[in-house]
Every structure is written in C-alpha cells, then in structure tokens.
Amino acid sequence: MFRCIDEEWAIVATVQVDALSKTFGQKVVVDGLRFTVEPGAVTGFLGPNGAGKSTTLRLMLELERGSGRALFDGQRYSELSDPAQRVGALLETRAYHPGRSVRAHLRMLTQGIGIAEERIDEVLDLVGLLPVARHRPKGFSLGMLQRLGLACALLGAPDVLILDEPGNGMDPQGMRWLRTFLKEYAAAGNTVFVSSHQMSDLDELAERVVVIGKGRLIADCTLADFKRGYDGGAVRVRADSPDELRHALLRRGAVVESGPDGCLLVKQLTQREIAATALAEGVIVTELTVLEATLEEAFLHASAASVEYVTDEKAGTR
C-alpha cells in the first residue's frame, strides 16, 4: 500500500541539500554539496569508494555532525514532527535484536514512532517477509536482512525513502522485485534516493542521478543527460561498401573506428549527416544506430579524476 501525494504534499517529498560539508581531522569527506531530490522518480546516488556517499546520507539524517543542511519541507530532519512518517531510511542492515522475531522487532518500532500495529503485516507483505514474520532474523541471509531493513523504513508510509546500497546480497529475483517496488513507490508521488554500486541495476531503475567524487558534486541531472554527456555521440553504421563510406566520412571531419562484424563507429557527425553522406556517395546503408553509453561507462568517465583507491588492472595474481 503506497501513499500517493498530491500538490499539498509535493513540497514535503522534495529534499534540498544545501552546502553539506564534513571533515575528519584534516580530511574533507563531504565538500559543500548542493543538490535537490524531487518526488515522482528514483534518483540514484553514485560515487567511487571513499567519495563520501554514506557520510552524505548520514549528514542528511543528522546522524553525523557537519555544516550545511538537508531540508524536508523546509525543515531539518530533527525538526519534523513525525519524522518516521516523512522519511524512511535504510542505512544499516544489522540494526535488529537477534533474540526477537521479525514481527516483535517491528512491533517495538511501531510503539516508538506511534504507528498502529496493523501496519506490520502490511509492510512485511510488501517486502515478501510475511511468511517468516515469526522467525528470528539472526539466521537470515543478507538479502533477507535488506528486506527487513526496508520494511522498517516503510513502517510510517514515508514520503521520502533514503536507501544506502539496498540491493546488497539480493539474488536476481530479489533485485528485479526491488527495482519494480522502488519504481512504483516513486511513481506514487514519493521521493526515492538510492545509493548503489550496482550500475546495471541503477541504469534500469533511476531517472535522475546525483554523482559525487572526493566529496564534491560531479553531476545532478537526468540519467539520459548524464549518459549523453559522456558517450561521445557514437553512431554504429553498417553499409554495403564500408571502406568507400569511411573515406567519405573522414573527408567530412568524422572520427571513424572499425567495430565488430565490419561495422563502423562514427563520431563527430550526427546520424542525419552520416545518412546524407552515404546518399551523396551512393552507398547503401543497412544500419544507423545512435549508441548510448551505459551508466557504468558514463560513470567511469565522469569519476575518473575522483577515484581515490586505484589498482593496477594489468597486475596479475601470484
């Protein structure tokens, strides 16, 4: 059961991050971050290891002391009158008592946040844990613990979900379920902010991305714009006379590379310009496909200068 928000609630679900900063000793971990997370779409939060993602999430929820602020409906998290009904968070999968059952753990939380116990079975059903409600989570797999953490975050039917690596430990079926669930939750008018290293999953899940490196903002835009900014505008071309077309495209200033199966990978010319060149040369073209970069390719390109921990990919094991 999702709570759909209308115009009255729209501003509640908008998260504004303003100049968030955090230092540990002399090291700047988060450096003046500013971005906005809007309702109605899943926003992915990306960055290399050590970029400051988890610290940023903790700063937003005031679990860390720093400077700057994150505002929910113009209020800090600590100022919200019913924070659990406004913001649900999954930052730690091990926050449970090993001797309590799943249902008992959630019952304790409902009493603390003033939510009716009827909500317990609703959220357990949502995350697929209702059949194990009487079990103790100490024997759960990591994927099941992620589902339990998500159930805890959903207890208050919040307008905002802030999730740190929610797919860790989930099998392919679990990841498919998670993507579908989060898309539907966002489509109901809620805000979903998800940190993840699983680029292929975020590529299918997110509509917007916030990318940081070394604590600084790299990108805050739609997923499509982010990928377009780093894909080089390549077009895959197949033609009956590829060599003849290659020479004609080079004369027009294109950058042409040989691709698999005899195709050409063309940059610096648009799809329309390539087609016009082929027509002028009388070359029959059988494929003209604009190649969009994957999120992983765009991310690696965008964050290359912000990687803190680098390994030698050519080094072998001994």
VEXZAKE-688368 format. One record per residue (C-alpha): residue number from 0; residue in three letters; x, y, z. Coordinates in steps of 0.25 Angstrom, whole numbers. Each point is the difference from the previous one (the first is absolute). Last residue first. Layout:
N
<rec num="NUM" residu="ALA" c1="X" c2="Y" c3="Z"/>
...
END
This chain:
318
<rec num="317" residu="ARG" c1="202" c2="-58" c3="-31"/>
<rec num="316" residu="THR" c1="-11" c2="8" c3="-6"/>
<rec num="315" residu="GLY" c1="2" c2="8" c3="-12"/>
<rec num="314" residu="ALA" c1="2" c2="15" c3="-1"/>
<rec num="313" residu="LYS" c1="-5" c2="6" c3="-12"/>
<rec num="312" residu="GLU" c1="-12" c2="6" c3="7"/>
<rec num="311" residu="ASP" c1="9" c2="8" c3="9"/>
<rec num="310" residu="THR" c1="-9" c2="4" c3="12"/>
<rec num="309" residu="VAL" c1="-5" c2="14" c3="3"/>
<rec num="308" residu="TYR" c1="-6" c2="4" c3="13"/>
<rec num="307" residu="GLU" c1="-4" c2="15" c3="0"/>
<rec num="306" residu="VAL" c1="-7" c2="1" c3="-13"/>
<rec num="305" residu="SER" c1="-4" c2="14" c3="-3"/>
<rec num="304" residu="ALA" c1="7" c2="3" c3="-13"/>
<rec num="303" residu="ALA" c1="-7" c2="-12" c3="-7"/>
<rec num="302" residu="SER" c1="-14" c2="4" c3="6"/>
<rec num="301" residu="ALA" c1="-6" c2="5" c3="-13"/>
<rec num="300" residu="HIS" c1="6" c2="-11" c3="-9"/>
<rec num="299" residu="LEU" c1="-3" c2="-11" c3="10"/>
<rec num="298" residu="PHE" c1="-14" c2="5" c3="2"/>
<rec num="297" residu="ALA" c1="-3" c2="1" c3="-15"/>
<rec num="296" residu="GLU" c1="5" c2="-14" c3="-3"/>
<rec num="295" residu="GLU" c1="-8" c2="-5" c3="12"/>
<rec num="294" residu="LEU" c1="-13" c2="7" c3="-4"/>
<rec num="293" residu="THR" c1="1" c2="-6" c3="-13"/>
<rec num="292" residu="ALA" c1="4" c2="9" c3="-12"/>
<rec num="291" residu="GLU" c1="-11" c2="2" c3="-11"/>
<rec num="290" residu="LEU" c1="4" c2="-5" c3="-14"/>
<rec num="289" residu="VAL" c1="-8" c2="7" c3="-11"/>
<rec num="288" residu="THR" c1="-3" c2="-11" c3="-10"/>
<rec num="287" residu="LEU" c1="1" c2="2" c3="-15"/>
<rec num="286" residu="GLU" c1="-2" c2="-14" c3="-6"/>
<rec num="285" residu="THR" c1="-1" c2="-5" c3="-15"/>
<rec num="284" residu="VAL" c1="6" c2="11" c3="-7"/>
<rec num="283" residu="ILE" c1="1" c2="-1" c3="-15"/>
<rec num="282" residu="VAL" c1="12" c2="9" c3="-6"/>
<rec num="281" residu="GLY" c1="-4" c2="10" c3="-11"/>
<rec num="280" residu="GLU" c1="11" c2="10" c3="5"/>
<rec num="279" residu="ALA" c1="-10" c2="11" c3="2"/>
<rec num="278" residu="LEU" c1="-10" c2="-10" c3="7"/>
<rec num="277" residu="ALA" c1="11" c2="-4" c3="9"/>
<rec num="276" residu="THR" c1="4" c2="14" c3="4"/>
<rec num="275" residu="ALA" c1="-15" c2="3" c3="2"/>
<rec num="274" residu="ALA" c1="-1" c2="-12" c3="10"/>
<rec num="273" residu="ILE" c1="12" c2="4" c3="7"/>
<rec num="272" residu="GLU" c1="-5" c2="14" c3="2"/>
<rec num="271" residu="ARG" c1="-13" c2="-5" c3="5"/>
<rec num="270" residu="GLN" c1="6" c2="-9" c3="10"/>
<rec num="269" residu="THR" c1="8" c2="12" c3="5"/>
<rec num="268" residu="LEU" c1="15" c2="1" c3="-3"/>
<rec num="267" residu="GLN" c1="12" c2="2" c3="10"/>
<rec num="266" residu="LYS" c1="0" c2="-15" c3="3"/>
<rec num="265" residu="VAL" c1="-1" c2="-12" c3="-9"/>
<rec num="264" residu="LEU" c1="1" c2="-15" c3="4"/>
<rec num="263" residu="LEU" c1="0" c2="-8" c3="-13"/>
<rec num="262" residu="CYS" c1="-5" c2="-14" c3="-1"/>
<rec num="261" residu="GLY" c1="8" c2="-12" c3="-6"/>
<rec num="260" residu="ASP" c1="-5" c2="-10" c3="10"/>
<rec num="259" residu="PRO" c1="6" c2="7" c3="12"/>
<rec num="258" residu="GLY" c1="4" c2="15" c3="-1"/>
<rec num="257" residu="SER" c1="10" c2="7" c3="-8"/>
<rec num="256" residu="GLU" c1="2" c2="15" c3="4"/>
<rec num="255" residu="VAL" c1="-4" c2="12" c3="-7"/>
<rec num="254" residu="VAL" c1="2" c2="15" c3="5"/>
<rec num="253" residu="ALA" c1="-8" c2="9" c3="-9"/>
<rec num="252" residu="GLY" c1="6" c2="12" c3="-7"/>
<rec num="251" residu="ARG" c1="-8" c2="0" c3="-13"/>
<rec num="250" residu="ARG" c1="11" c2="-7" c3="-7"/>
<rec num="249" residu="LEU" c1="1" c2="-10" c3="10"/>
<rec num="248" residu="LEU" c1="-15" c2="-4" c3="-3"/>
<rec num="247" residu="ALA" c1="3" c2="-1" c3="-15"/>
<rec num="246" residu="HIS" c1="12" c2="-9" c3="3"/>
<rec num="245" residu="ARG" c1="-8" c2="-9" c3="10"/>
<rec num="244" residu="LEU" c1="-12" c2="-1" c3="-10"/>
<rec num="243" residu="GLU" c1="9" c2="-6" c3="-11"/>
<rec num="242" residu="ASP" c1="6" c2="-9" c3="10"/>
<rec num="241" residu="PRO" c1="-13" c2="-5" c3="5"/>
<rec num="240" residu="SER" c1="-6" c2="-3" c3="-14"/>
<rec num="239" residu="ASP" c1="-13" c2="-8" c3="4"/>
<rec num="238" residu="ALA" c1="-2" c2="9" c3="12"/>
<rec num="237" residu="ARG" c1="-1" c2="-2" c3="15"/>
<rec num="236" residu="VAL" c1="1" c2="12" c3="9"/>
<rec num="235" residu="ARG" c1="0" c2="1" c3="15"/>
<rec num="234" residu="VAL" c1="-1" c2="14" c3="5"/>
<rec num="233" residu="ALA" c1="9" c2="6" c3="11"/>
<rec num="232" residu="GLY" c1="-4" c2="13" c3="7"/>
<rec num="231" residu="GLY" c1="12" c2="0" c3="10"/>
<rec num="230" residu="ASP" c1="-8" c2="-8" c3="10"/>
<rec num="229" residu="TYR" c1="4" c2="9" c3="12"/>
<rec num="228" residu="GLY" c1="-11" c2="12" c3="0"/>
<rec num="227" residu="ARG" c1="-10" c2="-9" c3="-6"/>
<rec num="226" residu="LYS" c1="1" c2="-10" c3="12"/>
<rec num="225" residu="PHE" c1="-3" c2="12" c3="10"/>
<rec num="224" residu="ASP" c1="-11" c2="6" c3="-9"/>
<rec num="223" residu="ALA" c1="-7" c2="-14" c3="0"/>
<rec num="222" residu="LEU" c1="1" c2="-2" c3="15"/>
<rec num="221" residu="THR" c1="-6" c2="14" c3="3"/>
<rec num="220" residu="CYS" c1="9" c2="10" c3="7"/>
<rec num="219" residu="ASP" c1="9" c2="3" c3="12"/>
<rec num="218" residu="ALA" c1="14" c2="-3" c3="-4"/>
<rec num="217" residu="ILE" c1="15" c2="1" c3="6"/>
<rec num="216" residu="LEU" c1="-4" c2="5" c3="14"/>
<rec num="215" residu="ARG" c1="12" c2="0" c3="10"/>
<rec num="214" residu="GLY" c1="3" c2="-10" c3="11"/>
<rec num="213" residu="LYS" c1="12" c2="-6" c3="-7"/>
<rec num="212" residu="GLY" c1="-9" c2="-4" c3="-12"/>
<rec num="211" residu="ILE" c1="-15" c2="2" c3="0"/>
<rec num="210" residu="VAL" c1="-11" c2="-4" c3="-10"/>
<rec num="209" residu="VAL" c1="-15" c2="4" c3="2"/>
<rec num="208" residu="VAL" c1="-8" c2="-8" c3="-10"/>
<rec num="207" residu="ARG" c1="-14" c2="1" c3="-6"/>
<rec num="206" residu="GLU" c1="-10" c2="-10" c3="-6"/>
<rec num="205" residu="ALA" c1="6" c2="-12" c3="8"/>
<rec num="204" residu="LEU" c1="-4" c2="-14" c3="-1"/>
<rec num="203" residu="GLU" c1="5" c2="-7" c3="-13"/>
<rec num="202" residu="ASP" c1="14" c2="7" c3="0"/>
<rec num="201" residu="LEU" c1="-1" c2="-1" c3="15"/>
<rec num="200" residu="ASP" c1="0" c2="-15" c3="-1"/>
<rec num="199" residu="SER" c1="11" c2="0" c3="-10"/>
<rec num="198" residu="MET" c1="9" c2="9" c3="8"/>
<rec num="197" residu="GLN" c1="-1" c2="-8" c3="13"/>
<rec num="196" residu="HIS" c1="9" c2="9" c3="9"/>
<rec num="195" residu="SER" c1="-13" c2="5" c3="7"/>
<rec num="194" residu="SER" c1="-5" c2="12" c3="7"/>
<rec num="193" residu="VAL" c1="-15" c2="2" c3="-2"/>
<rec num="192" residu="PHE" c1="-9" c2="13" c3="2"/>
<rec num="191" residu="VAL" c1="-15" c2="-3" c3="-1"/>
<rec num="190" residu="THR" c1="-10" c2="11" c3="1"/>
<rec num="189" residu="ASN" c1="-14" c2="-3" c3="-1"/>
<rec num="188" residu="GLY" c1="-11" c2="4" c3="-10"/>
<rec num="187" residu="ALA" c1="-6" c2="-14" c3="-2"/>
<rec num="186" residu="ALA" c1="10" c2="-2" c3="-11"/>
<rec num="185" residu="ALA" c1="11" c2="0" c3="10"/>
<rec num="184" residu="TYR" c1="-6" c2="-12" c3="8"/>
<rec num="183" residu="GLU" c1="-2" c2="-7" c3="-14"/>
<rec num="182" residu="LYS" c1="14" c2="2" c3="-4"/>
<rec num="181" residu="LEU" c1="5" c2="-5" c3="14"/>
<rec num="180" residu="PHE" c1="-8" c2="-12" c3="-1"/>
<rec num="179" residu="THR" c1="3" c2="-4" c3="-14"/>
<rec num="178" residu="ARG" c1="15" c2="2" c3="2"/>
<rec num="177" residu="LEU" c1="0" c2="-8" c3="14"/>
<rec num="176" residu="TRP" c1="-8" c2="-12" c3="-7"/>
<rec num="175" residu="ARG" c1="10" c2="-1" c3="-11"/>
<rec num="174" residu="MET" c1="11" c2="1" c3="10"/>
<rec num="173" residu="GLY" c1="-6" c2="-11" c3="9"/>
<rec num="172" residu="GLN" c1="-2" c2="-9" c3="-13"/>
<rec num="171" residu="PRO" c1="15" c2="2" c3="-3"/>
<rec num="170" residu="ASP" c1="5" c2="-3" c3="14"/>
<rec num="169" residu="MET" c1="1" c2="11" c3="11"/>
<rec num="168" residu="GLY" c1="13" c2="1" c3="8"/>
<rec num="167" residu="ASN" c1="1" c2="15" c3="-2"/>
<rec num="166" residu="GLY" c1="-12" c2="5" c3="-7"/>
<rec num="165" residu="PRO" c1="-4" c2="11" c3="11"/>
<rec num="164" residu="GLU" c1="14" c2="7" c3="-2"/>
<rec num="163" residu="ASP" c1="-3" c2="12" c3="9"/>
<rec num="162" residu="LEU" c1="-15" c2="4" c3="-1"/>
<rec num="161" residu="ILE" c1="-7" c2="13" c3="2"/>
<rec num="160" residu="LEU" c1="-15" c2="-1" c3="-2"/>
<rec num="159" residu="VAL" c1="-9" c2="12" c3="1"/>
<rec num="158" residu="ASP" c1="-15" c2="2" c3="1"/>
<rec num="157" residu="PRO" c1="0" c2="-10" c3="12"/>
<rec num="156" residu="ALA" c1="-10" c2="-11" c3="2"/>
<rec num="155" residu="GLY" c1="4" c2="-1" c3="14"/>
<rec num="154" residu="LEU" c1="4" c2="-14" c3="0"/>
<rec num="153" residu="LEU" c1="7" c2="1" c3="-13"/>
<rec num="152" residu="ALA" c1="15" c2="2" c3="6"/>
<rec num="151" residu="CYS" c1="-2" c2="-13" c3="9"/>
<rec num="150" residu="ALA" c1="-5" c2="-8" c3="-12"/>
<rec num="149" residu="LEU" c1="12" c2="5" c3="-8"/>
<rec num="148" residu="GLY" c1="9" c2="-5" c3="11"/>
<rec num="147" residu="LEU" c1="-7" c2="-14" c3="0"/>
<rec num="146" residu="ARG" c1="2" c2="-1" c3="-15"/>
<rec num="145" residu="GLN" c1="14" c2="3" c3="1"/>
<rec num="144" residu="LEU" c1="1" c2="-10" c3="11"/>
<rec num="143" residu="MET" c1="-6" c2="-10" c3="-10"/>
<rec num="142" residu="GLY" c1="11" c2="3" c3="-10"/>
<rec num="141" residu="LEU" c1="11" c2="-1" c3="11"/>
<rec num="140" residu="SER" c1="-5" c2="-14" c3="3"/>
<rec num="139" residu="PHE" c1="-9" c2="-2" c3="13"/>
<rec num="138" residu="GLY" c1="5" c2="-9" c3="12"/>
<rec num="137" residu="LYS" c1="0" c2="12" c3="9"/>
<rec num="136" residu="PRO" c1="-13" c2="5" c3="-5"/>
<rec num="135" residu="ARG" c1="-8" c2="-8" c3="10"/>
<rec num="134" residu="HIS" c1="-13" c2="-7" c3="-6"/>
<rec num="133" residu="ARG" c1="-14" c2="4" c3="3"/>
<rec num="132" residu="ALA" c1="-2" c2="9" c3="-12"/>
<rec num="131" residu="VAL" c1="6" c2="-10" c3="-9"/>
<rec num="130" residu="PRO" c1="-12" c2="-2" c3="-10"/>
<rec num="129" residu="LEU" c1="-2" c2="15" c3="1"/>
<rec num="128" residu="LEU" c1="14" c2="3" c3="-6"/>
<rec num="127" residu="GLY" c1="-3" c2="4" c3="-14"/>
<rec num="126" residu="VAL" c1="3" c2="15" c3="1"/>
<rec num="125" residu="LEU" c1="-14" c2="5" c3="-2"/>
<rec num="124" residu="ASP" c1="-6" c2="-12" c3="8"/>
<rec num="123" residu="LEU" c1="9" c2="4" c3="12"/>
<rec num="122" residu="VAL" c1="-4" c2="15" c3="-2"/>
<rec num="121" residu="GLU" c1="-15" c2="-4" c3="1"/>
<rec num="120" residu="ASP" c1="2" c2="-10" c3="11"/>
<rec num="119" residu="ILE" c1="6" c2="11" c3="9"/>
<rec num="118" residu="ARG" c1="-9" c2="11" c3="-4"/>
<rec num="117" residu="GLU" c1="-11" c2="-6" c3="9"/>
<rec num="116" residu="GLU" c1="9" c2="3" c3="12"/>
<rec num="115" residu="ALA" c1="-5" c2="15" c3="-1"/>
<rec num="114" residu="ILE" c1="12" c2="10" c3="-1"/>
<rec num="113" residu="GLY" c1="4" c2="9" c3="11"/>
<rec num="112" residu="ILE" c1="15" c2="0" c3="-3"/>
<rec num="111" residu="GLY" c1="5" c2="-8" c3="12"/>
<rec num="110" residu="GLN" c1="-11" c2="-9" c3="1"/>
<rec num="109" residu="THR" c1="1" c2="-3" c3="-15"/>
<rec num="108" residu="LEU" c1="15" c2="-3" c3="2"/>
<rec num="107" residu="MET" c1="-2" c2="-10" c3="11"/>
<rec num="106" residu="ARG" c1="-11" c2="-7" c3="-8"/>
<rec num="105" residu="LEU" c1="10" c2="-1" c3="-12"/>
<rec num="104" residu="HIS" c1="10" c2="-8" c3="9"/>
<rec num="103" residu="ALA" c1="-11" c2="-9" c3="5"/>
<rec num="102" residu="ARG" c1="-5" c2="-3" c3="-14"/>
<rec num="101" residu="VAL" c1="14" c2="-4" c3="-5"/>
<rec num="100" residu="SER" c1="2" c2="-8" c3="13"/>
<rec num="99" residu="ARG" c1="9" c2="5" c3="11"/>
<rec num="98" residu="GLY" c1="12" c2="-7" c3="5"/>
<rec num="97" residu="PRO" c1="10" c2="6" c3="-10"/>
<rec num="96" residu="HIS" c1="-5" c2="14" c3="3"/>
<rec num="95" residu="TYR" c1="1" c2="8" c3="-13"/>
<rec num="94" residu="ALA" c1="8" c2="11" c3="-7"/>
<rec num="93" residu="ARG" c1="9" c2="-9" c3="-8"/>
<rec num="92" residu="THR" c1="-5" c2="5" c3="-14"/>
<rec num="91" residu="GLU" c1="5" c2="14" c3="2"/>
<rec num="90" residu="LEU" c1="-3" c2="13" c3="-8"/>
<rec num="89" residu="LEU" c1="-15" c2="-3" c3="-4"/>
<rec num="88" residu="ALA" c1="-8" c2="13" c3="2"/>
<rec num="87" residu="GLY" c1="-14" c2="4" c3="0"/>
<rec num="86" residu="VAL" c1="-3" c2="15" c3="1"/>
<rec num="85" residu="ARG" c1="-14" c2="7" c3="2"/>
<rec num="84" residu="GLN" c1="-8" c2="-10" c3="8"/>
<rec num="83" residu="ALA" c1="13" c2="-4" c3="8"/>
<rec num="82" residu="PRO" c1="3" c2="15" c3="2"/>
<rec num="81" residu="ASP" c1="-14" c2="4" c3="7"/>
<rec num="80" residu="SER" c1="2" c2="14" c3="5"/>
<rec num="79" residu="LEU" c1="12" c2="3" c3="-9"/>
<rec num="78" residu="GLU" c1="10" c2="9" c3="6"/>
<rec num="77" residu="SER" c1="11" c2="-11" c3="1"/>
<rec num="76" residu="TYR" c1="-1" c2="-3" c3="-15"/>
<rec num="75" residu="ARG" c1="3" c2="15" c3="-3"/>
<rec num="74" residu="GLN" c1="-12" c2="8" c3="-5"/>
<rec num="73" residu="GLY" c1="-3" c2="6" c3="-13"/>
<rec num="72" residu="ASP" c1="-10" c2="-11" c3="-4"/>
<rec num="71" residu="PHE" c1="12" c2="-9" c3="2"/>
<rec num="70" residu="LEU" c1="13" c2="8" c3="1"/>
<rec num="69" residu="ALA" c1="14" c2="-5" c3="0"/>
<rec num="68" residu="ARG" c1="10" c2="9" c3="7"/>
<rec num="67" residu="GLY" c1="14" c2="6" c3="-1"/>
<rec num="66" residu="SER" c1="11" c2="-3" c3="10"/>
<rec num="65" residu="GLY" c1="3" c2="-13" c3="7"/>
<rec num="64" residu="ARG" c1="-4" c2="-9" c3="11"/>
<rec num="63" residu="GLU" c1="-4" c2="-14" c3="-4"/>
<rec num="62" residu="LEU" c1="-13" c2="-7" c3="2"/>
<rec num="61" residu="GLU" c1="-7" c2="12" c3="-4"/>
<rec num="60" residu="LEU" c1="-9" c2="-7" c3="-11"/>
<rec num="59" residu="MET" c1="7" c2="8" c3="-11"/>
<rec num="58" residu="LEU" c1="13" c2="-2" c3="6"/>
<rec num="57" residu="ARG" c1="-1" c2="-15" c3="1"/>
<rec num="56" residu="LEU" c1="-4" c2="0" c3="-15"/>
<rec num="55" residu="THR" c1="12" c2="9" c3="-3"/>
<rec num="54" residu="THR" c1="9" c2="-9" c3="8"/>
<rec num="53" residu="SER" c1="-4" c2="-12" c3="-7"/>
<rec num="52" residu="LYS" c1="3" c2="6" c3="-14"/>
<rec num="51" residu="GLY" c1="13" c2="7" c3="4"/>
<rec num="50" residu="ALA" c1="8" c2="-4" c3="-12"/>
<rec num="49" residu="GLY" c1="8" c2="-11" c3="7"/>
<rec num="48" residu="ASN" c1="-3" c2="-10" c3="-10"/>
<rec num="47" residu="PRO" c1="-5" c2="6" c3="-13"/>
<rec num="46" residu="GLY" c1="-12" c2="8" c3="-1"/>
<rec num="45" residu="LEU" c1="-15" c2="-1" c3="-3"/>
<rec num="44" residu="PHE" c1="-14" c2="4" c3="6"/>
<rec num="43" residu="GLY" c1="-11" c2="-5" c3="-9"/>
<rec num="42" residu="THR" c1="-13" c2="8" c3="0"/>
<rec num="41" residu="VAL" c1="-13" c2="-8" c3="-2"/>
<rec num="40" residu="ALA" c1="-11" c2="9" c3="-5"/>
<rec num="39" residu="GLY" c1="-13" c2="6" c3="4"/>
<rec num="38" residu="PRO" c1="6" c2="9" c3="11"/>
<rec num="37" residu="GLU" c1="12" c2="9" c3="-2"/>
<rec num="36" residu="VAL" c1="14" c2="-1" c3="6"/>
<rec num="35" residu="THR" c1="7" c2="13" c3="0"/>
<rec num="34" residu="PHE" c1="15" c2="3" c3="0"/>
<rec num="33" residu="ARG" c1="11" c2="8" c3="8"/>
<rec num="32" residu="LEU" c1="12" c2="-7" c3="6"/>
<rec num="31" residu="GLY" c1="10" c2="9" c3="6"/>
<rec num="30" residu="ASP" c1="12" c2="-10" c3="2"/>
<rec num="29" residu="VAL" c1="-3" c2="-13" c3="6"/>
<rec num="28" residu="VAL" c1="12" c2="-8" c3="5"/>
<rec num="27" residu="VAL" c1="10" c2="11" c3="2"/>
<rec num="26" residu="LYS" c1="12" c2="-6" c3="7"/>
<rec num="25" residu="GLN" c1="7" c2="8" c3="10"/>
<rec num="24" residu="GLY" c1="-6" c2="-6" c3="12"/>
<rec num="23" residu="PHE" c1="-13" c2="-7" c3="-5"/>
<rec num="22" residu="THR" c1="-7" c2="11" c3="-8"/>
<rec num="21" residu="LYS" c1="-15" c2="2" c3="-4"/>
<rec num="20" residu="SER" c1="-7" c2="9" c3="-9"/>
<rec num="19" residu="LEU" c1="-14" c2="2" c3="-5"/>
<rec num="18" residu="ALA" c1="-2" c2="13" c3="-7"/>
<rec num="17" residu="ASP" c1="-15" c2="-2" c3="-2"/>
<rec num="16" residu="VAL" c1="-7" c2="-13" c3="-3"/>
<rec num="15" residu="GLN" c1="-15" c2="2" c3="-4"/>
<rec num="14" residu="VAL" c1="-9" c2="-12" c3="1"/>
<rec num="13" residu="THR" c1="-14" c2="1" c3="-7"/>
<rec num="12" residu="ALA" c1="-10" c2="-9" c3="6"/>
<rec num="11" residu="VAL" c1="-6" c2="10" c3="9"/>
<rec num="10" residu="ILE" c1="-1" c2="10" c3="-11"/>
<rec num="9" residu="ALA" c1="-10" c2="-10" c3="-8"/>
<rec num="8" residu="TRP" c1="-9" c2="-2" c3="12"/>
<rec num="7" residu="GLU" c1="-10" c2="11" c3="-3"/>
<rec num="6" residu="GLU" c1="1" c2="-3" c3="-15"/>
<rec num="5" residu="ASP" c1="-4" c2="-14" c3="2"/>
<rec num="4" residu="ILE" c1="7" c2="-12" c3="7"/>
<rec num="3" residu="CYS" c1="-3" c2="-14" c3="-2"/>
<rec num="2" residu="ARG" c1="2" c2="-9" c3="12"/>
<rec num="1" residu="PHE" c1="4" c2="-14" c3="-5"/>
<rec num="0" residu="MET" c1="-6" c2="-13" c3="5"/>
END
